[in-house]
Amino acid sequence: MTAQAQPQTHRAPSASNRYAFVLPGTWASIPLGAPEEARRVVRGLVRSRAGRDDRLAAARRLMSDELLRTAERATAAGAEGLWLALDILPGIPMPGSLMSIVRPLPGDAEEDLEERLRRLRPTAQLVQGLQGPFLRTSVLEQPRVPAEGKRALSLEYVVPTPWSGEVLVIDGSAPLVEDAAPYLLLFDSIVDSLRWSEPV
């Protein structure tokens, strides 16, 4: 019996180096707050995925523009990291994205943590992760480019940090999904992989 291939993983630190994810497969980190560097990275990424055929020039330009707009929105929101998923295993593509930003956590530090989280996102699902509770909101909707049997998955996670009065908000997305369950497991595991650079 042949063993199933396991995805390679790598550490993906935030710009502040206060935390890092362990990402499975191949992901590209897009520089934030450095437009020229972001443009260079995006162009190289698009060429590697779409090739150099002149007939695909318009498609490459559209891809580049969309990725750069995503980086601009992430920078404007104060994000500390933006990563694009390329594949989960060699030769098995898995388009998706991950963005992280630190936000204030309202409430008194003496209050119950779960109650403070629930007030922050009343409709979110409370998940008991390996390192403690976090919130998850998931939405399935029609993709921007219609595809039969496919939906676009958007996720938001709210994770307590070791720093008093702050949470880490993580936005995840997968543009073309048939079954959301495997993607929920994947992104949940990424959130559970969080490691903090300062002691709790």
N, C-alpha and C positions, 0 to 999 in steps of 0.2 A: 504494500500500500504506500503510495507516494504522499509525503507530507505536504500540506498546503503551504504555499509561500506566505511569508509574513512581511508586512510592510516595514521598510526601514523607517527610523524615526530620527528627528534632529531637534535640538534645543532652539527655540525662537524667542530671544529676549525682547522686551519692550525697549523703546528709545531711552526711557529713564533708567533702565536696568533694575527697576524695583521688583520685577516679576518676569517670568518666562513660561512659555508653553512648551510641551513636547508634542510636535506635530508629526503624524504618520504620513509616509509617502513623500512626495516632492511638492514643496511650496516655494513661491517666490515672495521675497520681502520687498515692498515698494517703499522707497524713502519718502518721508513726509516733511514738509517745510523746506524742501530743497528741489524746486521745480526742474532745474536743469538735470540734476542727478536722476530724478524720477522719470524724466523724458528719456534719458539714456537707457535706464533699466527697462522701461516699458517697450521701447523700440526693439531692444534685443530680445525681450520675451516674445513679442509678437512675431518677429522674424523666425524665432526658433519653433513657434507653433504653427505658423501659416506659410512658412517658406518664402522664397524670393520671386516666385512666378509673377511676371508683370500683370497677368490677368487677375491676380488677387490683390493688386495695389489698393483698390478702393476698400476692400474688406479689411486689409491691414490698417488703413487709415481710420476706419470706423472703430476697430478694436482699440487702437492706440488712443483715440480721442475719448472713448468711453472709460478706459482705465485711468487716463489722466484726470478726467472729471471726478472719478471716484476718489483718487488721491487728493484732489483739491477739496472735495467735500469732507474727507476725513481730517485734513489739516485744519479746515475752518471749524470743525467740531471739537478740535483739541485732542484728537486721537493720538495715542502713543505708539500704535502699531497697525500696519495693514499688510495682510498676507493673502496671496492668491494660491489656491490649490490647483495643481496641475495633474497629478495622478496619485492614486492610492497605492498602487503597485506598478512596477515597470510595465508599460504597455497598456495599462488600464486607466484611462483618463477619468478624472473626477473634478470637474469644474466647481469652484466654490470660493468663498472669501471669508476672512475673519478680520474683524477690527476691534480694538480695545481702547477704552478711555476710562479714566478715574473720575468719579462723580461724588458729591457729598451724600451722606446718608443722614436724612433728617431724624430727629428724635434724641432722647436722652441716652447717654451711654449706659445708664443703669437699667434701662428697659430691656425686656426680652428681645433678643436679636431677631428671632423669627417674626415676632409681631412688628418690629420696625421694617423688616423686609416686606411683609404682607401689605403694610400701609403704603409702601413705595410703589408696588405694582399689585393692586388688589386682585386682578384677574389672572395673574401668572400662576403657574404650577410650582409648588415648593418641592424641590428635589433634595433628598438626603444623599449628598455625595460622599466620597471617601474621606474628604477633609472637612466636611460639615455641610450645612444647608446652603442651597442657592436657588434662585428663581429662574424659571424658564418660560418664555412665551414663544409659541410657534404659530406661524400663519402660512397656509397654502393658498396660492392664488394663480391666476392665469399668467403664464410667462409673457415677457414683452414681445417675443416672437413666438406665435402660436405653434405648438407641436402636439400631435395627437397623443393622448394618454400621458402627457407630461404636465407637471405643475411647478411653479416656482416656490421654493421653501425659504422663508425668512425666520430667523431665530434671534431672540434677545435673551441674554443671561445677565443676571445681577448677582455678583459674588462678593461676600464680605471680604475686606482686606485686613491685614494685621494693624493698619493704622486707624486710630479712632476716628469715627465720623466719616469714613469713606467706603465706597463700594467700587468694584470694577465692573463696568458695563461692557459686555462682549456681544457684538453683532455678528452673526453668521448667516451665510446664504448659500444656497445651491440652486442654480437657475432652472435645471431640467430634472425633475424628480418623478419617478413612477410610484415608488413606495417610500414614504417619509421615515419609516421606522429605522432603517439602517443609518440614515443620516442623523437622526436624533441620538442614536447610540454613539456614532462617531463624534459628534460635537460635544455630547456629554462627557465622553472620555477625554477630549481635549481640555475641557473646563476642569475636569478632575486632575489633569496633569499639572495644573498651575503650581509653580514653586515661587516662593517669595524670597527676596534677597535680604530682608530684615526679619528678625525673629518675631513670632507671634507673641 
